[in-house]
Each structure stands twice: as C-alpha cells, then as structure tokens.
C-alpha cells in the first residue's frame, strides 16, 4: 500500500553554545514588536515580463509553446496549412519482462499522439504569448485568408487539455484529426543487431496491438492496449460554441495492470464538459489560482534580465513536469519525443532535474521522487545480482521505467554501475533535511540507504595497505575503475548519513560499527597534479560531461572549504574540469561546484554556458528546453540550481548567505528560499552590501548562519534572541519553531523590503 509522505516538521532541541563562543549582550537585542520582511512583488506584472512570445511561426518541438500540469501536457507548432497540437502523459510506458531486453526495449516510455487542424489559408505568422502567470497560451495565428484566435491551457486539477479556436476574416475552422503514435520503442537496435550486442539488445521484439478508436456519443476515445498488460487512452470532444468558434477538450488516462483507461477518460471528459458549460470562468479560475499561489513560494532577483527570464521559465517548467501523486521528472521530462532515451537515466539526469526544488521552497515538486522510491522498494531489492545478496541489498540500474525495475546484469555495459541508488537517495536525504520529516527518513531514506551500502559491503575488500578498497566499478559516462572516486564518495557519504540517521531516529543498528569502520578505513580518493582522478591510476579527462569523479565536492560536500586543509586541491579539481563537447550539461554540475568553493565568477561563467555556449551536438531550443537528440530536461532546469547556490547554501549544518556572488552582482535579493534544517531565509544586498537577512524557523532546528555582513549584526526580534559568535562572520542564533529574526548591520535600521 502506498504510504503518503508526512508533511509535518519536527522540533529539535538547540545545541548549547560552542566552547569559547562569544555571547553578545542584551544591548544588541531589539525590543518586541519587530517588523516583518515584506516582499513588494507584483507577481502578475513580474511574470508577464518573462512570458515567451512568438511573432514567427514555431515550426517544431525546439520552438513550440509547451504546457503541462505535472501529469499531462501539450505542445503546439505549425507548418504551412496545419496546426499541430501534440499531447503527452509522463507515466505511459510498457511493462514487458526482461525477455524483451533491458528497459529501452521492454519498458520504454511511449509517445501518445497529436491532433492536426488544417487552415484554409497558408499560415503566414502569429502573435502568441505563453502567459506564465496563468499557464495559458493565447493569441492569434495569421493566414493568407484571415486569422485563428487561440486560447489553450492544461487544467491543473482536472487533467484536461482545453483549446478554443475562433476563425475571423476569410479563415474557416476544420475538424481536429487524431494521429496516434505507434506503441513501440524509439531506441535503435533489434534482435541480433551486432551494433548493440546480445548482452543488451532485445531478445525478442515487442509487438503491441494496433491503436483503435471508439465513440461514445460525442466523445471519441483512442485506445492503445499493451500486450504486457494495461492500456492508455486519449479521449476528446469537440463542441461548436458559435458559428466560427469551437472548443476541444482532451484527456489521457493510463491503466495497469487492468485495462480501464477508456472508461476513466470518457468520464473525465464528461465531467469537464459539465464544468465548462456551468461556468468556464470558474473552472479556468481554479486552474489559474493554483499557479498564482505557486510562484510566490519563493522569489529571487539578480542583475541579468535574460537569465532571470530563463530562471522563471524553469520555475514554470518544473511544475509542468511533476506533482505529488504523479511521477518524478525523468530524462525527457514532460515533453517526450521518443529518441534514444525513452526512460529515466539515474546516473545524473534524475538527480539534477530535482535539485532546483529544495532551495526554491517547492518541496512538493520533489515528493513524486520520494513516493516512487518508497513504493518500489521490492523492485529495487529484486534488481540485485547475485540473488543471494537480495536478502540485505538493493540496486537501481542506470536506466529504468517508473517501476525502477532492471537487473544489475540486464544491460551488459553497466553491470558494474552500482552507485545510482545512493546518488538518488542524496536527493531524498535533501528532501528530509529541507523538511525535517522524520517519518520520511524512517520509511524510505534509511532502509534503502542501508541496503545500498550493504551492496557496497559485499564488494569491499581489505588491501595490503590495511585500507578498505572497492573492485572495479563504473564511473558515469566514463568507464570501469578500481577504487572509483564516484563510488568511494557515495559509500563514505552513505555510511555517514546512516550513522546520523540512527542518532536522529534513536536506532541501535547492529551495523553501526561496520559503518564507522568503513568511514574510517576506506581508501583515500585518488588525486594527481590536476586534482581528483576517476580512480586508482586513472587521471580525470578535462573534457567530460559528467562530473561524477568530483562527487565528494559537489553535491555531497564531503570535501569542502571548511574541512579540507588542501583547498588548492579542491579548486584545481573544479577548474580542471572543462566540458567542451557538452558545456551545457557540464555546467549543471561545475557551476554549483564552483559556488561551493566560493568561486562566484567561475560559477557565473559556467552557469552562462547553459544559455550562451553553443556546440554542434548540444542545443538549447528557442523555447528554453535543452535538446541532445531529444529533450533532456535536467540541463535547462539546472540553471536554477546554479543561480540559487550563488545566493544561498546550507551544507554542513551552516547557512551561508551570498556565499559565491560574482563581482558584477551588486544588487541581489531573495525571499523565502529554504535551507537544510527547514529555515526560510530572505536577504537583500544593495550596492554590494548586505542590507538585512531574515531567518524563520519551521522546525526548531539549531541555527548557525553566516550572514555576509561586516561587523556584528544587530537583531530585530520579538523574542529574547541571543546571538553567539562561533567564528568570524558566523553565528549561532537561538530560535524556536515558528519564530523569526532579522539581522542587519549599522546603526540605522533599513526597510525590510524585498523588491
């Protein structure tokens, strides 16, 4: 049975003052009745400034307006006499067993289909706006005979795609024609194909029944049965609302193992029809209200208008791609176009796609990932090879469908890829740390992390040097290496988090001694003159799209500017990593890594590679979606992580405000960004000087903060809050759950306004 994520937060006693810490006297405290921070943001106007506009015809997926509600979505583009409305659903994939090969062949994600409307005249140009604030596409398409006025949105709650069309001038409306995609995989290769090799090619070819179309009164349903069980249905209804105008309602339902999607789809269209007839305005307002409440969950501003537009478009795209109770963000995201990766890739993509949700205070967009791991724990156990290890271990292969199935030896290329599960559990650990939800930690993170570390324990051996070593394992997008730094970092991190979890959950686990031993006796990371290596005896290449050999720096922060005496090694490692063939993908990791070391200018340079650096095999579509043969959504979304990490970091039980600002960022501000320990932080910096920092505690966790202020900050608080200096520029604040304090510098209290 699916266990819901508990959204409660928990109170934890604050730690005492550090030895030798300086406690500032009461004269530094402000009287009760402190003012609150105000965010002066006209969200409607602000988001309007970041809308996407089309004056020329969007001619394909890389240019198309794109919409979604976290489960179903759409794209619209045009060509000569045709308007194409393509529809998507994130969780539609096959369910065959391994006799059909690994995931790409046995459980691939499927494209759904598209609708075509033919115009009377040739399409000349358009005037379209993707209204982010309302999550709607509006405008007109101009033809040689007249115009077609369009209003289009994907309802946030009802999983229905709404499109109204009105013809003017000499233009006329025609019927929408349905064109389903064939239910077959898009990955190359077939049985016996020597290019792919029998180790990972399909053993037999998948063949699903032909698509069929049924009609129930005025509703049409396109049903696709699957040989392995289940089905999915696209249902639609067209209504003429006036002489020259029509509305099209579409839904997509998915069912497994039963075949009941057709009935569910028809019912959804009937319900939407009733709602639109009763009050289209009320129905649309319900959709809009969700988005109006979503955007203000946090706010940031920085001095780059193009970058800010991309940032806020990514905030929109994140919510298009996932939601609680649906599916996590996989490699293509909402707008799957087939191609070579019709599945999830867990050696980088899944993790990176979800990193932007935590600091942005949008944890609900990370819930589907935690839910998926929770309900598929049995599959993760069955993935383990040899089978006798299944009693205590779990494994996530590089490529899976949303069921997370895939034997360790299912794809011969990646049999030694054993680090995907602990890497993905780092996301879940962050979800715990940003929410302080102990029930999630207990039910999902701890048991799966324990099993993933046990898999490593089966592989460990003691070398002649008395250290614990790993046999050759796979470093993502690279190869197989002894004492692979990727896996050493994940193993050490996993043991540290397990020990910490036992303390938090008050568990006296019999493996505590083993985890301590591994942490203390694990062989050191290999390094050379250029920094950390791939593994023992294997230098790291400079041009490499996956920065996995530097996991200990980012995103795990095991080696950092606080605890590593050889800071030069860390900086050399990050600077040497210079992805050239895939600079955009590389920037998604190297920019936050630079920010972790306080290298703001380098972090900005790498972040801007996502927007501006072009190479032959990488493309940022004109609509802002990153393409590598097919959409790979994580690289677009990662821009937000890069920006957030320059403004706020919270690893190592310490909140760092403005830790890696580039020299040119003199005017920056943010409101309600979230940190580990479940704090909401707001801050403003004017003329290169931090004006104020607001801290609000959601869980009562110990608070240590570096506010980026000169001299001792003053405090605005309703409570008898004490400020304790732990080190220069770093303070402990005694703050309980639901309390907040404001720090500022100077004798004059500034206006506590974010604008």
N, C-alpha and C positions, 0 to 999 in steps of 0.2 A: 504494500500500500504506500502511496506517495505521502511523504511526511512534509508538511509545509515548513518553510523557513520561518523561524520565530523572529519577529522584527523588534522584540524588546531589547533594551540595553540594560546593562547591569552595573551596579555601584560597586566600587572597589576602594578600600581604604588607601589614603595617600601615604606615600613613604615619608619618613622623617627627613629632617634636614641633613644634608651631607656633612661629613666631618669637616670642620674648619670653614663651613659656609658662612657668609656674612648675611645677617638678617637686618633689613632696613627698618628704622624706627617708624613709629606711628605717624610722624610728621610727613612721611611720604604718602600717606593714605588720604584719599579724598573723602568728603562727607557722603552720607547716604543720599539717595535721590539722583544718582548718576544718570546722565542721558544715554539713550541708546544710539547705536550707529544707524544711520538712515541711508538707504540706497535710493538715490534720485535717478531712477531709470524709467523712462517712458518706453516700456517694452514693445509696444506696438510700433512706435516710430523707430526705435533702435533696430528691431529685427527687419523692418522694412528696408533699412539701409543695406542689409545683407541679402536681400532677395536675389534670386537668379532670374535674369531677364533674357529673352530671346527675341531678336529682331530678324535674324536669319533662320532658315528652316533647320531644326535639328534633324540630322539625316541618319542617325544610328545611335547605338547604345552609349557611345562615348560622349554624346552631346545631349542626350534625351533628358527632359524633366523626369524626376523619379520620386515616387511616393511610397509610403508603407505605414503600417500600424503595429509593427512588431511581429506579425504573423503572415499577412498577405500584403502584396504591393503591386505597383504598376510602373510602367514607363510609356511615354508617348513620343513618337517621332513620325516623320513624313517623307514622302517621295512622290514627286510629280502629281499624280491624281489619287494618292492614297494616304489615309491617316491610319497609323498602326498603334493600337493600344495593346501592349504586351502585359500579361498578368503573371504573378509569382506567388508561391507559397513556400515558406522556408523549410517545412518539415516533411516534404514529399520526397521519399526515397524508396528504393526497392528493399526487399527483406530476404533475399535468397541466401543459401548457406555457402560454405567455403568451396563446395564442389564447382562453383561458378567462378572461383578465383578470389582474390582479395577485394577490398571494399570498392575499388574503382569499377569492378565488373559485377560483383554480387549484390552490392547495396548502394549503387550510385544515386546521387540526388538527380531528380528529373526536372526538366523544364516543363512548364504547363501548356502554354499556347498563347495565341494573340487574336485580336479582333481587327478586322480591316473595314474601313468605310471609304468608299470611293467618292471623290468630289466630282462635280460636273465640270468645273474648270480646272486648269492646271494650277497647282499650288505655287504661288509666287514668293510670298514671305509671310511673316507672322509678327504678332505683338503679344508675347506671352510672359506671364510673371508667375514664378513659383513663390507664393506667399508663405514664407516660413512660419510666421506667427500663427496663421490659421491652418497651415499644412494643406494648402489648396493650390491648384493650378487654374489660373483664369486668363482670359484674353481672347484674341481672335486670330484665325488663320485666313489669310487673304489669297483668293484665287483670281484667275482671269475672268471669272463671271460674277464674283461678289465676295462674301465673307462667311465664315463659320465661327460663331461665338461659342466658346467652350468654358464650362465650369466642371472641375474634376477633383475629387478627393477620395481617400481611403478612410472610411469611418473608423475612428479609434476604438470604439467599443463593439460594434456590430459585425466586423469582418465583412463589410460590403463595400465594393468599389462603385462610386457614383459618378456618372458622366452625363451632363446635359449639353446638347448641341442645338444651336439655333442658326438657321440659314437666313441670309439677307442679300439684297441685290438680286442678281440672277442665279445665285447659288441654290442648290437643292440638296435635301437630305436623302441619303440612301440607307439601305439596311446595313447593320453591322454583320459581317461574315466571320464565323468562328473557324480558326485554323489551329487544331491541337498539334503539339509536338508528339512524335512517336516516343513511346515509353521504352527507350533504350539508352544505354550508357554513351557518354560522349568521349570517353578515354580511348585513345588509339590502342591497337593490338587486338589479336584474336587468337583462338586456339592454334597452337603450332607456329605462331609468329616468332621467328628466331630473333627479331629485334628486341622482344621483351623477355624471351626465355621462359621455359616451363616453370621456373621457380616462382614467377609472379604473374604470368599470363593467365587468362581464364582457362579453366579446364574444360568447360563446355559453355556454349554460347547462350546468353539469356534471350528468351523469346516470350514476350507478353502478348496477350490478346489485342486485337485491333480496338481502337477507340470507337465507342458507339455513342450515338446521340438519341436521347429520349425527349419526349414532350409531354408536359403535364399542364393542361390548359394553356396559359400564356407563358409558362416558364419552360425554358429549354435547358436540358442538362446533358453535358458531355461527360461520359463516364469512362474511366480507364481502370479496368480490372488488372490485377497483378497476379501472375502465376504463383508466386510465393506466398500469396495471401494479402488481403486488404484491397483497397481501391481508393481512388480520389476522383472528385467530381467538380467540374466548373459549371455552375448554373447561372443563367441570366434571364433578364426580362427587359423588353423594350416597350416603352409607353410613349404614345404621341400626346404631348401636353398642350400643343397648339398647332396651328396649321403648318408652321415652319420650324417646330421645335420638338425634340424627343428627349427622353431620359433613358439611360441604360444602367441597370443595376446588376452587378456581378458578385458572386461569391465563389470561394474554392474551399471544399471540405476534404479532409483526409481521414481514412479509417484503416485501422489494423489492430488485430488480425481479422476482424469482421468486415463485411462489405456493406456498409450502411451509409456511405458518404452521400449517395444520391438523395436519400430522404432528408438528411440533415441540410443539404444545400438548398433543396426546394423550400424547406421550412424557413430557412434564413431569408430567402428572397421574399417569401410571403410576408414575413414579419417586417422586413424593411419596406415593402410596398405599403403596408398599412401605416407605418410610421411616417413615410414621406407624404402620403395622402392626408393624414391627420394634421401634421404640421411639419413641413420640410424645414422650416426655420428652427423649430425646437430641436429636431434631430441633428441638424447641422451645428447648432449652438452647443449641443452636448459634445460633439466632436471637437469643436474649437476650444471649449473650456478645458479639456484635458491638456492641450498644447499650451494654452495661456498659463496654466498652473505649472507646467513642466519647465519652461525656460527659466523662470526666476529661482529655481533650486540653487543656482549659483550664478555669479557674474564675474567676468574678468575684462579688463581693458588694457591694451598695450599699444605702443606707438607704431603700428603697421596696419594701415587700413585694408590692404589685400589679405594679410594674414588673419586679421580679425574676421573678415567675411568668410574665409575658409574655416576658421575655428567654429563660428556659429552655424555654418552649414553642416559641419561634422556633428555638432550637438543635435541638429535635426536628424542627420543620418543615423546616429546611434539609436534614437528612439524608433526610427523606421525599421531597424533590423532586429530588435529583440524586445521582449517584455516578460514579466513573470508569467509562468504557466505555459509559455511557448517554447522556443528553442534558443540556445545560445547563438552567438554570431559565429558562423563557420567561415571558411576561406572566401567564397564569393559574396557572402552577406546576403541581403535580401534579393539582389538582382542577379540571380544565377543565369549565366548564358551558356551553360554547357562547358565545352573546352576540356583541358586535360585534368582539371582538379574539381570534379563534381562531388566533393566530400570535404570533411574537416581535416586540416593538417595541424597536428598538435606539437610540432617541433618549433613553433614560432608564431604562426598566424592566429590561432585561437587565443593564446595568451595576450598578444599585442593588441588584438581587437578590443579586449576588455579592460586594459589598463586605464583608458581615459575616464571610466565611470567612477572610480573611487574618490580621487581628489575632487572631482567635479560635484560631489554630493548627489550622485544619481545612482545610488546603490541598487535601486530596483531594477536597473538595466543589467546588473550582474547576477540577479537571482536565478535566471534560467540556467546559467552555467552550473551553479551550485546544485540546483534541483536535478540536473541531468546526471551529475556525478553521484548524487545520493541515490537515485532510483536505479542506477545501472551498476551498483557495486558488485552484484553477482556476475555480470558480464565481464567486468574488469578482472575478477578472480579467474574466470574460465579462460581468459586470454593467455594465462601463464603457461609457459612450456619450459621444462618438463612438467607433466601433470602432477607429480608428487609435490611440487612446490606450491600448488594451488591451496594447500591447507593453511598457509600463512602469508601468501604474497598476492600482489595484484600488478597488472601491467596495462598501460594504454599504448597501443601502437601508434605509429606516426599518422596513419590515415584511417579514419573511421567514418561511418554514418553517425546519426544522432543516437544510435543504440550503443555506441562505444565498443562494438564487437570487433574482434580481429586477433587471431592467434599471433603469438610472438613470431612464429616462423611462417605466417601467411604470405608475407612478401619477403622473398629471399634476400633482397637488397638490404633490408633494415632489421634483420634478426637481432642484431646487437644494439639496436636503438632502445634503451631501457629507461631513459630519463624523461620521457614525455609526461608521465603521470605526476611525478613530484614537481615538475615545472608548472603544470597546470594547477596543482594544489597550492602553489605560491599565490595564484590569483585568489583561491578560496581562503587562504590564510589572510590575505589583504582584506577580503570581504569581512572576515571575522574582526580584524584589527580596526577597521574603519567603523564597524557597527558594534563591536564588543558583544556579539550574540553568542553566548556560551553554548547554547543548545545546538547551534550550527556547528560549532567547533567539536562538540562531543559526538554528534550524529554522523558527520560527514568528513570533516578535515582529519581529525585524529585517527579514526580507524583506517582510512585509505592511505594516509601518510605512513602509518605504521606498516601496512602491507607493502607499500612501495619501497620503504627502507629495508624490509625483510628480503625483497628481491635482490637488492644490492648485497645484503649479508650472505646470501647464497653464493655470490660471486667473489667476495673478498678473500684474500689470502695474505699470509704474513711472509714478507720478503726476507732476504738475508740481512737487511738493514734493521730488522725488527719493526719496520713500519707496515701498516696495512695497505695493500695495493689492490687495484682493480685490473682484471684482464682486459684485453682489447674490447672497447665499446665504441658506439657510433657517436661522433660529434656532428650535429646537424649541418647538412649541406656541405660536408667535408669528407669524412671517411672514418675508418676504424683505427683507434689508437690506444695503446696501453696507458693506464693512469690518465685517461682523458679528462682534461680540466673541466669540461662541461659536467661530467658525472661526479667528479670529486667535489665540485662546488655544491651540486644538488644533494649529494649524500651528506656532506657536512651540515648544510642548511637543514635538511630533513631531521637529522639527529638533534640539532639544537632546538628546532620547533617542537619535536616530540617531548624533549625534556621540559621545555617551557609549558607545553600543554598539560603535562602531568601535574605540574605545580598549580596551574590555574584550575584544573578540574579535580584536583586532590586525588589523583590516581597513583597508587603504588604499583607501577607496572614492573613485572619481572625483568623486562628488557632494559630498564634504566641503566644498569651497569654496562650493558653492551653498547648503548648509545653514547655513554660517556667515554668508553674505550675507543670507539670509532672516532669521535670528535678529537680526542687527544692523540691517537696514534696513526691517524690517516696520513699518508704521504703528502708532502708539500706539493703545491702546484708547480709545474714545470715553467721555467722562465728563461729567457735569453736576453741579449742586448736590446731587443725590440719590445720586450715586455712578456706578458704571459703567452705561453705556447698552446698548441692544440692538445698536446700530450707529451709523454716522455720521449724525447728525441725528435719531435715533430714541430718545427717552427710554424708560427701562425702566418698565413698569407696576408699581405697588405690588402689586396682586393678580394673581399669576401662579404657576401650579403648577409650572413648570419653571424652575429657577434657572440655566439654561444660560448666560445672559449674564455670570454670575459664575464661569465655569469657571476663570478664572485664579486665583481664591481657593480654590475647592474644586470638584472634587477634585484639580486639577493643582498647586496650591500654588506657582504661578509668582509671584504677588504675595502676600507673606506678611509676618508681623510681624518677620522677620529682615532682609529685603532691601528693604522698601518704606519710604522715608522719610516718605511721606504715609500714616501708619497711620489717620488720620482718614478718608481716602477709603475704605479697606477697611471700616472699621466702619460708615460711613454707608451703603455699598452693601448690607451684610448686614442692617442694621437696617431700611432702607427696604423691603426685600423682605418683605412680609407677606401671604402667601397667605390669602385669606379664604374664597373659594368652595371651595378644596380644601386646607384647612390640614394634613391628614394627609400628603398627598403632598408638599406643600411642606416639611413638617418633615423629611422624609427627606434633604433637601439643606441646608436652612438651619440645622438643629441642628449637623451636623458643621462647617459653615462658621463658625458662631459659636465652636465649640470650637477651630477652627484659629486664631482670633484671641485665644484665652484668655478668651472671654466665657462663663464657666461658667453663670451664672444664666440668660442668654438661651438657651444651648444646652439647658438643662434645660426651660425654658418651651416651646421649640419641640418638643423630644422628647416632652413630655407631651401635645402636641396630637394625637399619633398615638393615644394612649389615651383622652383625655378630651374633645377638642373635637369637637362634632357639628355638621354642617351637613346640609342637605337631600339633597345628591347624593353624599355620602360616608358610608360605613358601615363600622365595624369590627364584624364579626359577633360574636355571643356566643361563638363558638368561636375567636376571635382572628384570623380571616382577613379581610383588607381587601377590600371589595367596591366596585366602581364599575361598576354594571350586572352585572358578572361578577367572579369573583376576580381581583384584581391583586396577586399575592403579594408584590411587592417592597416595598410600603409597610409591611406587617407586619414583614418581615424587617429593614427598615432601622432599626427601633428599636434593634437590637443594635449597628449601626454607631454610632448616636448615643451609646449608653452607652460603648462601647469608646473612642471618640475623646475622651471626657472623662477617661478613665483613662490612656490611653497614645497617643502619636503618634510617628511616626518619619520624617516627610518631611525632605528637605534634609540627609540624612546625619547626623541628630542624633536621639537617642532622648529623648523628653520624658515623664517620669513625672508623673502627676497634673497635666497641663497646663491643665485647664479644669474644675476641680471647682466645683460650685455651693457657695454659702455653707453650706447645710444638710448637706452630705456630709462629716461629720467622721470617720465610721468607714467606710472602704472598703478593699478588698483585692482582689488578683487573683493568679493563679498560672498560669505558662506561657502568657501572652499572647506573641504573636510580633511581631517588628518587621522592617522592612527591614534587610538585611544578615544575616538569619537568626539573630536572637538570641531567646532565650526569657527573658522578664522576669517576675519575681514581685515584688510590693510590698505593704506593709501600712501603713495610716495610722490612727493611734489618737488620738482627741481632737484631730483637726486637725493632727497632727504625723506626718510620715513616719517610721516606725519602722525599716524597712530596705528595701533594693532588691537583689534577686538578679539577676545577669546571667549567662546561659550562652550561649556562642558555639557555633553549629552549623556555621559555615563559615570561621571565622578572619578575618572582615572587620574593618576598622578600627571601633573602638567609641568614639563620642562620646555622652555621656549627661548629661542634666540631671535629677538625682535628686530634686528638690524637697525639699532638706534645708537647714537653717540651718547655716552654717559648713562647714568642711572635713569631709567624711565620713571615717570610719575604714573600713578594709578587712579583711574576713575572707577569706583565700585560702590555698590550698595551694601557691601559686606565688609567685614573686618579682614580684608585680604592682605596677606603678607607676601612680600617679595624677597626671595632668597637668592643671592648671587652664588652660583656654583662654580663659574669660571668667567673670565672676561666676556661680557656680552651675552651671557647665558644665565637664565634664572629659573628657579622653581617658584610656581605660584600655587598657593593653597586655594583650590577652587572646587566646590562640590557640584554634584549633578544639578543641572538646570540653572547654574549660576553663570554669570559672565562678568568679565572685567575688561577695561580698556587701558592700554599703555600708550603714553605719549611722551614726547620729550620737550624740554624747555619750560619756561615759567608761565607761558600763556597757553591755555587750553584751546586746541584748534576745534573747528567744526568737525564733528564726527560724521562726515558725509562721504559716501561713495558715489561718484558721478562719472 
